[in-house]
């Protein structure tokens, strides 16, 4: 069982056990860091999944708000303009990284 730790004096709770094939369990155990338990790995994985879904939901909400605002105002930015700006940022970041490596 995985125990989830909460702050504020709240008691801990468990996450339900998950049945997996023996081969998969062996694959998971093979990637554990030194001294890491299977429970710690599962807890970290669940926490990462929760955070990923939270960030994704926020991203979608921002996109929907932006869409609604564009529809309301009629002000849109062409995709090519956005992609060009992103490409410039990427090129600048790559150039800076290349300078640091030298």
Secondary structure, DSSP 8 states (H G I E B T S, - for coil): -EEE--SSS---EEE------HHHHHHHHHT--TT--HHHHHHHHHHHHHHHHHHHHHHHHHHHHHHHHHHHH-----HHHHHHHHHHHHHHHHHHHHHHH-
